[in-house]
């Protein structure tokens, strides 16, 4: 008899692997840039920090969204994947008035012509680390 879909899963600590790359900002706390578990990759939220300088990129929402997506692309590449593997994103905006400008950049990375866009949630938040304008995390199927 197959196990019940409601039965608890037995995940051991060996079922997850940390992913890290110098091409994205280093974790500044007790978290990993990403975790691979089976065929899933779950990234931590990325903000607009240039990994070469450790500083928030200059500019507005378009520049920050670009840097965030470049950071996510680097993490995905370190795991042997790319943005086409992303199945879900979560976007955190400091100001929902930035939605259209963020969305324009987002679309060039995650929904180029003919591609299936990932599922997404977008919410406005009161504050983000280093007072950035946007943070994005992704789940990818490897």
C-alpha positions in Angstrom: 0.0 0.0 0.0 1.5 3.4 -0.9 2.1 5.9 1.9 -0.6 8.4 2.6 0.0 11.8 1.0 -0.7 13.2 4.4 2.0 11.2 6.1 5.0 13.3 7.3 8.0 13.2 5.1 11.3 12.1 6.5 13.9 14.6 5.3 17.3 14.1 6.8 20.0 16.8 7.0 21.8 15.1 4.2 18.9 15.8 1.8 19.9 19.4 1.4 23.0 21.0 0.0 24.1 24.7 0.4 24.9 26.5 -2.8 27.3 29.4 -2.7 29.0 31.6 -5.3 31.3 34.6 -5.0 29.3 36.0 -8.0 26.5 36.9 -5.7 26.5 38.8 -2.3 27.7 36.6 0.5 25.3 35.7 3.2 25.6 38.1 6.1 23.8 35.9 8.6 22.9 32.4 9.5 21.5 31.5 6.1 22.7 30.1 2.7 22.5 31.9 -0.7 20.5 28.9 -1.7 19.6 25.3 -0.7 19.3 22.4 -3.1 16.9 19.7 -1.9 16.4 16.9 -4.4 15.5 18.6 -7.7 14.5 21.9 -6.1 16.6 25.0 -5.6 15.4 27.5 -3.1 17.2 30.8 -3.0 17.4 33.3 -0.1 16.0 36.7 -0.9 18.4 38.8 -3.0 18.8 42.5 -2.8 20.6 45.0 -5.0 24.1 44.5 -3.7 26.9 44.4 -6.2 29.0 41.3 -5.1 32.2 43.0 -6.4 31.9 46.0 -4.1 29.5 44.9 -1.4 27.5 48.1 -1.9 23.9 48.7 -2.9 23.9 49.7 -6.6 23.1 53.3 -7.4 19.9 54.2 -9.1 16.2 53.5 -8.8 13.9 50.5 -9.0 15.1 49.5 -12.5 18.7 49.4 -11.6 18.1 47.6 -8.3 15.8 45.0 -10.0 18.5 44.3 -12.6 21.1 43.7 -9.9 18.8 41.5 -7.9 18.1 39.4 -11.0 21.8 39.2 -11.9 22.5 38.0 -8.3 19.8 35.3 -8.7 21.2 34.3 -12.1 24.7 33.8 -10.6 23.3 31.6 -7.8 21.3 29.6 -10.3 24.4 29.2 -12.5 26.4 28.0 -9.5 23.8 25.2 -9.1 24.0 24.2 -12.8 20.7 26.0 -13.6 19.5 29.2 -15.2 16.5 31.5 -15.0 14.5 29.2 -17.3 14.4 26.7 -14.5 12.5 29.1 -12.1 9.0 27.9 -11.3 8.1 30.4 -8.6 9.2 33.9 -7.5 8.4 36.1 -4.5 8.9 39.8 -5.0 9.0 42.2 -2.1 8.7 45.9 -3.0 9.2 48.9 -0.7 6.6 50.8 -2.7 3.9 49.2 -4.9 4.1 52.3 -7.1 7.4 50.7 -8.4 5.5 47.7 -9.6 5.4 48.6 -13.3 9.1 49.6 -13.5 10.1 46.4 -11.6 7.8 44.3 -13.8 9.4 45.7 -17.0 12.9 44.6 -15.9 11.6 41.3 -14.4 9.9 40.4 -17.7 13.2 40.6 -19.7 14.8 38.1 -17.3 11.9 35.7 -16.4 9.4 36.1 -19.1 11.2 36.7 -22.4 9.3 36.4 -25.6 7.8 32.9 -25.9 8.8 31.7 -22.4 6.5 30.5 -19.8 6.6 32.9 -16.9 7.0 31.4 -13.4 4.2 31.7 -10.8 4.8 34.8 -8.7 3.7 36.7 -5.6 4.4 40.4 -5.2 3.8 42.3 -1.9 4.6 45.7 -0.6 6.6 45.6 2.6 7.4 48.3 5.2 11.2 48.0 5.0 13.9 45.9 3.4 17.5 45.3 4.3 19.8 48.2 3.7 16.7 50.2 2.7 16.7 48.8 -0.8 13.6 49.1 -3.0 13.2 45.4 -4.0 14.0 41.9 -2.8 13.3 38.7 -4.8 13.6 35.0 -4.0 13.1 32.1 -6.4 12.3 28.4 -6.4 13.7 26.5 -9.4 13.3 22.9 -10.5 16.7 21.4 -11.5 
